[in-house]
């Protein structure tokens, strides 16, 4: 009888874990608090109406049927690693032979954050952002502030790329409608050089594009609070805004703040190079919920989450066969993204050896859209997987 692998989370890391574990011959159950996977990297185009909400969703029940694993659509209430049990929000208790935790991260709170909307928050927020932008366009003018927060306890949990992409695409939308001169667009972040982890060349490219598009910058100012009218910084200055889009930095998921799993200072689950939770022989953590080790510029990204998922499953296979785990993720840590500008893009890649930026005017925008279509089709086995 096949060993049971229980996967918690239905995002990039969770789905890749379930697919890889099922392919390896395990009996796999996935638990997700949503019945669809939301493809965050392409959700930047929902507010600009280039794509619809359904285009960003992959139904998990259908995907589970294709790959042969079970799906339970329910929130996780508690994990008891010592007892080998997981309790769900509906009261059910699940056991496992091996557990893969891939539930994502929590958010670093900022006072007044309820006055903001996030492109990296609950999926429905993208629709509200879209509607708020539509309202400002109908009015014919507005002030829009776009920013992201930091986490000094774990800088790998900062997600700034979507903020840049969002404001670049918003600029192009307003320009096409002939309204750009009627809108004030500002990008804000608490660090002096947001985006520097991509490399110096990439940072200079981003600053250059902000200047070309007439987008104001508020860098290096810590955020004190948000209110209905904008952003208040710790130095007492203020940024007025009719719409504030803010991506909070990540921290450990609330689910594990009082669990028996080891956490780092930011609350992320401590793992070794094999993605195995420290002190737990049969529990693995992958993706945003895990504490990453590596170079100072390391960042939590979807492609790395999938790499970690495959590493975890490979090591579970070894353990199930009576061997010691050998696969590691640390030598695979890299940054890989297509930074979309709305009318083009740039391929950014960084690893321990180099940091590369390749501008892709016009075609880059469509290549990123093609990636979104490919990702969905390949996970439904409607086209071959390249990776």
N, C-alpha and C positions, 0 to 999 in steps of 0.2 A: 504494500500500500504506500502511495507517494506521501512524502512529508508535506505538512501543511505550512504554506507561507501566507501570512496575513500582512497585507499592505494597507497602511493608513494614509489616505490622501489621494485625491484624484487629479492632481496637476501634472506637470511635466515629469517630475521625479517619480510620482506614484504610478502613473500609467506606464512609464518605461520599466519600472520595477515589476509590475504585474505581467507585462508582455514578455520580458526576459525570463522571469521565473516560470511562467507557463511553458515557454519554449524549452526551458531546461527540464521539463517533466514534472514539476511540482504541482500540487493541488493548491490553487491560488484563489484567495478571496480579497477583494479590494473594498475598503470602506471609504466613502466620500460624502461630505456634507452637501454636495451638489450632484445632480444626475448628469452633468455635462462638464467637460473640461473647457475652460475659458482661455483662449489663446491670447494672452496679454500683449505679446510683441506686436500684433497687428490691430489691437483695439484702438490704437492712436487715430485710426481713420473713421471710427464711429462718430465722434463729435463733428467731423467735417463732412459727414454723410457720403463718404466715398465707399463705405461698405455698411451692411446692416448688422444688427446684433447677432442674427443667426449665423452669419458668415464667420463669426469668431468663436462659435461653440461646436464642440465635438461631443455628440451624445455618448455617454459612457455605457449605457445598457447595450446599445448596438455594438459598440467597440468590444465590450466584454464577450458578447456572443461570437464575434468574429475570431477572437483570440482564445476563447475557451476558459476564461476565468469568471468567477462570480462577482456580482456587484451588490453591495448593500449601501443604499442611499440613506445615511444617517450620520449625525454628528458623533464624534468620540467624546466621551465624558471623562474617562480616566484610563491611565495605563499603569498596571502593576507588574513591573518587570520581574520582581522577585517571585511572584506567584504565577507568572506566565499567562496573565489574563488582561483583556481589554474590555472595558465596560462602555457600552454605547449610550447615547442620550435617551433612547427608548427603553432602557433598562436591561437589554440583552447583554450577556457576557460571552465573549469569544476567547477560545484558546488557540494556541498555535505551536508549531515546532520551531518556526523562525518568524521573527517580526521585522518588518521594514517600515520605519517611520518616515513619512514624507508629507507632513501636514502643513508645510510652509512656516511662515514667521508671524509674530505679532507686530504691532506698530509702536514706535516710541511716541508717547502722547505729548502734545503741545496744547497749552490752554487755548480754548476757543476753536479747536480743530473742527468742531461741528459746523463752523461757518465756512468750511472749505469743501471742495469735492476733489476726488482723486481718480486719475486714470488708472492707477494701480490698486484701487480699493475694491469694494464690492462691484461686481459686473454692472449692476443696474445704474451705478453712478455715471457710467459713460453715456447713458441715455439722458440723464439729467443735465450733464455738461452740454451735450448736444442741444437740448432744448433751451438752456440758458444762453448759449451762443446764438441760436436762432432768434431769440428775443432781442438780444443786443443788436443783431444785424437788422432786424425789423425797425428798431429804434434809429439805427443809422450811425451810432457812435457808442463808445464805451472805453472802459479801462479794465484790462485783464492782466492779472498777476499770476505767474506760473513759477512754482518753486519746488524745492525738495529739502528735506531735513538731513541731519547727520547723527551719527551715533559714535561718539569718541571711544566707547567701550569695545566697539567692533566695527571698524570702517568698512568691512566687506559687505555690511548690510545696507549700505547706501545705494539707492537706485535713482540715478539722475538722468540716464539716457532718455527715458520716455518723456521727461520734462522738456528736454531740448527738442525732441522730435515733435512733441505736441505743439510747442510754440512756433516751430518752423512751419508746420503744416497749417496752423492757424493764420500765420502771416500770409501764406500763399492763398488760402481761402478768401481772406479779406481783400487781397490784391486783385484776385479774379473778379470779385464783386464790385471793384472800384471804390472800396470803402477804407482801404488801409490807412489813408491819411487822417481818418476820423477816429482811429483807435490808438490808444496808448498800450503797448505791450511791454511787459517788464519780466525779466527772469531773475529770481532771487534764490540765494543759497547761503548757508552760514560759513562755508569754507572759502578761503580767498581764491582758490583756483578750482572750481567745480569742473570735474571731467578730467583732471590731471592724471588720474589712474590709468586712463587710456593711453597715456604717453604725451610728451611735450608737443609733438607735431599735431596730434589729434586735438589737444587743448587749444593750440593756436588756430587750428581750422575752425573750431566751434566759436571762438571769440570773433574771428574774422567774419563768419556768417552772421553772427548777431549784429555786428556793425553794419554789414551790407544791408540787412533787413530793417535797420533802424529800431532794433529791439533794445530797450534800456536794460542796464544790469545793476543789481544790488548784491554784490558778492562780499563775503567776509563779515557779514553782520548777523549775529545770533538772533534768532526769533524769540521774542518775549511772549507774544500771543497773537491770536487772530480775533477779529470781531466782524460784524456785518459789513463794515465799510472798508476792510482791508487788513494789512499786516502791520503789527507794531514790533519794532526791533528793540533790543536791549539798550541801545544807546539813546533811546527816546525818539528816534526818527520814525516816520510812518510812511507806508505805501498805500495810497488810496486805490481801491479796486471795486469794480462792479461784479466781478467774478474772480474768485481765487481758486486755482487748481494747485493742490499741494500733495506731494508724495512723501509721506512720512518714512523715516528710516526704519529699518527692521530691528526687532529684538526677539528674544525667545518667545515661543508660543505660550499663551497663558495656560494651556493644558499641562505644561511641564514645569511650571513655576513651583508647584508643591508635590511633584512626583518623586519617585525614587531614582530617577535618571540623573546622571551628573551633568551639570551645566557650567558654561563659562561665565564670565562677569556680566555678559549681556543676556544670559539666559539661554543661549543656544546649546544643544546637546553635544557633549564632548565625545568625539570619535577618534579612533586610530586611523592609520593610513588605509586600512582595509574597510573603512566605513562602519566598523563595528563599535558599538557604544562601549565606552570604557567600563570595565568591570562586568559586562554582560556578554556571555558567551554566544547567545543566539538572537541578539537584538542589534539591528543596524539602523542608522539614521542617514538620510540622503537629502540633498537639495537645501532649501532655505532654512530648514529647522536645525541643520547641523552646524557646528562650529568649525569653520574652515581653517586649515593651517596652510601656510605657504608664504609667498612674497607679500610685501607691504601693499602692492597694488591689486591683490586678489579681490574678486568680486563674485557675488552670488548671481549666477545666470542660468537660463534654461538649459543651455548645451552642457554646462558642467553638471547640472542636476541629473541629466540623462547619463552622463559618464559615470557619475557616482552610483546611479542605480544599477548599471551593468557591472560595476566593480563589486557591489554588494551581492548581487546574484551569483557572480562567479565564485565569490568566497563562500556563499551558502552551499553551492554545489560541492566545493572542496570539503566543507565540514560534514555534509551529508554522506560523503564518500569516505570519511574517516581521515581526511588529510588536513593539514594546517592551511589556513588562508594565505595566499601569496599576492593576489592582485592588489594594487594600490591606486589611489586617486591623486596623490600630491604631485607626482611628476606629470600629471595631465592638466594641472591648473593653468588656465589661460583665459584671456578675454577675447571674445569673438562677437562682433555685432555689425549689422548694417544700419548705420545712422541715417535715417530718412530725413530729407529736407523738404519734402512735398513735391519738388520738381526735379529730384535727383537724390543721390545718396552717397555715402562713403563707406567702404569696407574697412573696418578697424580690427586689427588682430595684434594681440600682445602675448608674449610668453617670456620665459626666462632669457631668451636669446635676442629678442628684437621686439620693436613696436612699429607696426606698419599701418599706414593710412593710404588707401587708394580711392581717390575721388571717382565717382561714377555718375557724371551728369546725365540727367533724363532717365537713362536705362536703369539706374540703380533703384529708383522708386518702383519701377515695374518688376524688377528682380525680387525685391522684398515682398511684393504682393504675390509673386509666383511662388516664393518660398512658403507663404501661408497656405496657398492652395495645395502645394506638394505635401506639406506636413499633414494636413487633414487626410488627403487621399492615401498617403503611404500608411498611416495608422489604421486606415480602414481596408488595407490590402488592395487598394484599387490602382496602385502604381508601385513599382519597386522602391525599396528603401535604399538610399545612398549611404546612410550611416546607421 
